[in-house]
Amino acid sequence: MVDEKRSAPRVAVIGTGAIGGAVVRRLLDGGHEVTVWNRTESRTTELVAAGARRARSVREALSTAALALLTLKDYPAVQQCLAEQDTDLSGRTIVGMYTGTASEARLAAQQATALGAQYLDAGIQAAPETIGTNAATILYSGSRHAFERHRPTLALLSSPRFVGEAPEAAAVWDLALFGVWYDAQLGLLRALEAARAAGIDVVEFARTAAAQLGHVVATVPATVAELRQNTYPPGPANLTEHLTVLRHLIDLRTGRHLGDGGLPQVAARIETLVEEGRGGDGLTATAG
Ligand SMILES: NC(=O)c1ccc[n+]([C@@H]2O[C@H](COP(=O)([O-])OP(=O)(O)OC[C@H]3O[C@@H](n4cnc5c(N)ncnc54)[C@H](OP(=O)(O)O)[C@@H]3O)[C@@H](O)[C@H]2O)c1
């Protein structure tokens, strides 16, 4: 991460919400001149007091800088802001910094390149307060040239990581990573819900549940190796044994607030594999 204060090119930040505001402060600290625009103008007041320049329109903001960060709520907001452009943006880079889908990333890239700009899509694995620290991860995809050109500026926000030239790559990484968190967290919540419903001391239960989550983390490298090599050793249990446990688990989760977590679909997949004679494989075979 770049830390030293220095004179650096002007950056436009469109959207000064929680993420955008943190980005502007970090860029100012890093020595950049920053132009800001926000739909609700009052949200730029503190940033202007801190040294940013307020633009009267998205068009004006984009005209001031070679690099524009669209730190907006979602793709419709990005689409709306870019739709207001009627000028050639050749030589400029637009970064869509929002949580969105792969198809939205492709559409944003098309819209930006139609205006003559280079496009980067960004996946933000960071809370506003972590922007500019090693705890922030921001993933970028799209124009490698634009990424390399603006790497020093992007390095002020997080350790920047380029994940592919397909515009949607960062969105896929971003959503898949959120999925890891949701599946683990919701798995824990389902377990706590079932334990509490059965009158079990959830504090004591949670200690063992935490160890269980640790087993998942510890076996990540082995799981990835199995997927890459298309070999599925059974490990602690094979698919036939897993199927029995999953059916019991579906029964335990019946009628609960958080539902079965998609386990019937997993069980159906295992049944198919068992019918194909692969009941001795390990669980990774379900994703193979
Ligand atoms: N906050 C987090 O911890 C976090 C973490 C990871 C990813 N993200 C993602 O980062 C993105 C920004 O999040 P945030 O927390 O900064 O959200 P936020 O505080 O709600 O800010 C959203 C920004 O988008 C603007 N906006 C919304 N709709 C608009 C429209 N139609 N036209 C123009 N501007 C519009 C808002 O303007 P107004 O001020 O006028 O409403 C505001 O500047 C989201 O995609 C979010 O999912 C956030």
The ligand as an SDF file (V2000), in Angstrom:
LIG
                    3D

 48 52  0  0  0  0  0  0  0  0999 V2000
  -20.7470    0.0130    3.3060 N   0  0  0  0  0  0  0  0  0  0  0  0
  -20.1460   -1.1770    3.2850 C   0  0  0  0  0  0  0  0  0  0  0  0
  -19.7140   -1.7050    4.3260 O   0  0  0  0  0  0  0  0  0  0  0  0
  -19.9350   -1.9030    1.9740 C   0  0  0  0  0  0  0  0  0  0  0  0
  -19.1130   -3.0380    1.9580 C   0  0  0  0  0  0  0  0  0  0  0  0
  -18.8920   -3.7050    0.7510 C   0  0  0  0  0  0  0  0  0  0  0  0
  -19.5260   -3.2490   -0.3890 C   0  0  0  0  0  0  0  0  0  0  0  0
  -20.3480   -2.1590   -0.3420 N   0  0  0  0  0  0  0  0  0  0  0  0
  -21.0020   -1.7280   -1.5830 C   0  0  0  0  0  0  0  0  0  0  0  0
  -20.5110   -0.4490   -1.9410 O   0  0  0  0  0  0  0  0  0  0  0  0
  -21.5450    0.2770   -2.6110 C   0  0  0  0  0  0  0  0  0  0  0  0
  -21.7080    1.6180   -1.9000 C   0  0  0  0  0  0  0  0  0  0  0  0
  -22.0890    1.3370   -0.5660 O   0  0  0  0  0  0  0  0  0  0  0  0
  -22.2240    2.4950    0.5240 P   0  0  0  0  0  0  0  0  0  0  0  0
  -22.1610    1.8020    1.8340 O   0  0  0  0  0  0  0  0  0  0  0  0
  -21.3050    3.6000    0.2300 O   0  0  0  0  0  0  0  0  0  0  0  0
  -23.7430    2.9600    0.2630 O   0  0  0  0  0  0  0  0  0  0  0  0
  -24.4170    4.3390    0.7160 P   0  0  0  0  0  0  0  0  0  0  0  0
  -23.7430    4.9200    1.9120 O   0  0  0  0  0  0  0  0  0  0  0  0
  -25.8830    4.0670    0.7970 O   0  0  0  0  0  0  0  0  0  0  0  0
  -24.1560    5.3050   -0.5170 O   0  0  0  0  0  0  0  0  0  0  0  0
  -24.7770    5.0620   -1.7390 C   0  0  0  0  0  0  0  0  0  0  0  0
  -24.3980    6.1700   -2.6950 C   0  0  0  0  0  0  0  0  0  0  0  0
  -25.0830    5.9540   -3.9430 O   0  0  0  0  0  0  0  0  0  0  0  0
  -25.7880    7.1530   -4.2820 C   0  0  0  0  0  0  0  0  0  0  0  0
  -26.9560    6.8170   -5.0850 N   0  0  0  0  0  0  0  0  0  0  0  0
  -27.9010    5.8740   -4.8130 C   0  0  0  0  0  0  0  0  0  0  0  0
  -28.7900    5.8170   -5.8270 N   0  0  0  0  0  0  0  0  0  0  0  0
  -28.4230    6.7770   -6.7300 C   0  0  0  0  0  0  0  0  0  0  0  0
  -28.9330    7.2040   -7.9760 C   0  0  0  0  0  0  0  0  0  0  0  0
  -30.0210    6.6240   -8.5010 N   0  0  0  0  0  0  0  0  0  0  0  0
  -28.2870    8.1890   -8.6410 N   0  0  0  0  0  0  0  0  0  0  0  0
  -27.1830    8.7630   -8.1090 C   0  0  0  0  0  0  0  0  0  0  0  0
  -26.6310    8.4100   -6.9270 N   0  0  0  0  0  0  0  0  0  0  0  0
  -27.2490    7.4130   -6.2480 C   0  0  0  0  0  0  0  0  0  0  0  0
  -26.1460    7.7770   -2.9470 C   0  0  0  0  0  0  0  0  0  0  0  0
  -26.4780    9.1170   -3.1230 O   0  0  0  0  0  0  0  0  0  0  0  0
  -27.3920    9.8730   -2.0140 P   0  0  0  0  0  0  0  0  0  0  0  0
  -26.4610   10.3240   -0.9320 O   0  0  0  0  0  0  0  0  0  0  0  0
  -28.0210   10.9790   -2.7740 O   0  0  0  0  0  0  0  0  0  0  0  0
  -28.4050    8.8520   -1.5220 O   0  0  0  0  0  0  0  0  0  0  0  0
  -24.8220    7.5620   -2.2020 C   0  0  0  0  0  0  0  0  0  0  0  0
  -23.8380    8.4860   -2.6130 O   0  0  0  0  0  0  0  0  0  0  0  0
  -22.7910   -0.5850   -2.5760 C   0  0  0  0  0  0  0  0  0  0  0  0
  -22.9230   -1.2930   -3.7950 O   0  0  0  0  0  0  0  0  0  0  0  0
  -22.5030   -1.5660   -1.4400 C   0  0  0  0  0  0  0  0  0  0  0  0
  -23.1860   -2.8040   -1.6020 O   0  0  0  0  0  0  0  0  0  0  0  0
  -20.5550   -1.4690    0.8050 C   0  0  0  0  0  0  0  0  0  0  0  0
  1  2  1  0
  2  3  2  0
  2  4  1  0
  4  5  1  0
  4 48  2  0
  5  6  2  0
  6  7  1  0
  7  8  2  0
  8  9  1  0
  8 48  1  0
  9 10  1  0
  9 46  1  0
 10 11  1  0
 11 12  1  0
 11 44  1  0
 12 13  1  0
 13 14  1  0
 14 15  2  0
 14 16  1  0
 14 17  1  0
 17 18  1  0
 18 19  2  0
 18 20  1  0
 18 21  1  0
 21 22  1  0
 22 23  1  0
 23 24  1  0
 23 42  1  0
 24 25  1  0
 25 26  1  0
 25 36  1  0
 26 27  1  0
 26 35  1  0
 27 28  2  0
 28 29  1  0
 29 30  1  0
 29 35  2  0
 30 31  1  0
 30 32  2  0
 32 33  1  0
 33 34  2  0
 34 35  1  0
 36 37  1  0
 36 42  1  0
 37 38  1  0
 38 39  2  0
 38 40  1  0
 38 41  1  0
 42 43  1  0
 44 45  1  0
 44 46  1  0
 46 47  1  0
M  CHG  2   8   1  16  -1
M  END
$$$$
